């Protein structure tokens, strides 16, 4: 390989690594620019199309995402099979609209199979339901182990798969056709087949922890070469994946140990090796804080999340500030300092753009106000949570928001309004076939109705 070709390869690797890092940070527009630049150097590089497609998906630019997905499949239809599943969802969506108009339940076309989840992972929407009856906390439904494994591998696509399965039971609907003339039944079944293939493939993959050893050894072998920035970035990406995978699998101690090891290493690196060193350290403080929350050490967790917030402010990084405020609020809420939790969460509101994140945030603030016996504020935030949930057509969050509003209205003495909200929540629980939620809401509804 000539020097020119070698330089070109180094440049390409660095640009792609930057794109991956920007994607991890949630800076999708900048990541798209990096992947696009990389494609000018290697026009047929499929991983760049996949990376850019994921960015478009997270931005809601589905047509662009699908074009890149198709481009990644052009030469090899087995490559990154999950892209076929995305295409299948889109085709099913079109066919449903052709047959019956816009569906009442929106098919999601976002997410990916990455082990790396956002640090500000949302609280599961069960708080309001659990709060209806004390014994309900002991009635939490247990998911079979194999099903949990599937959820972990497929992330947000798990619910899409379940929904597509339910569509196959609609005899009238599956007779429809896509705009291209394909049978809707074939499209849905094909999408599910690709999804099953992805699950099987992921089950056979080498554990990510084993892959990380080579990167760790690499850091001990002399001075980094010309592509040091790319090497450091790749190492950090892999390390963050390992840290998150450990925490997701329930190994908080392993996640904590890995995060502390990586932090010690990053602290020794120069700004030249890691230009965004402060942001990286902030992410690691966040990881450590989340692991400590899972281990029950709230005091130390709070310290690390506060450091994350300080670094985010120094970098003027809005996404990192939002993440840190969210985590600080969670620590305060879990330790009973509800007023402090509200304070941080309300500061976070202007930084939130995603409707699903908004509905979660408004719900948590409203729940804290309910616990503080500030019922008007609780109701107002419940209404805001419901509006955001309606925007995303999320049944579970609509149910929880209605429960929060119903509880607040009952405390305010507005019985009729409370009953109406509980009834809406019950309908939504039935749509989800959530027996635990149905039982709790029905009991609350019976108690709310005038005798």
Secondary structure, 3 states (H helix, E strand, C coil): CCHHHHHHHHHHHHHHHHHHHHHHHCCHHHHHHHHHHHHHHCCCCHHHHHHHHHHHHHCCCHHHHHHHHHHHHCCCCCCCCHHHHHHHHHHHHHHHHHHHCCCCCCCCCCCCCCCCCCCCCCCCCCHHHHCCCHHHHHHCCCCCHHHHHHHHHHCCHHHHHHHHHHHCCCCCHHHCECCCCCEHHHHHHHHHHHHHHHHHHHHHCCCHHHHHHHHHHHCCCCCCCCCHHHHHHHHHHHHHHHHHHHHHCCCHHHHHHHHHHHHHHHHHCCCCCCCCHHHHHHHHHHHHHHHHHHHCCHHHHHHHHHHHHHHHHHHCCHHHHHHHHHHHHHHHHHCCCHHHHHHHHHHHHHHCCCHHHHHHHHHHHHHHHHHCCCHHHHHHHHHHHHHHHHHHCCHHHHHHHHHHHHHHHHHCCCHHHHHHHHHHHHHHHHHCCCHHHHHHHHHHHHHHCCC
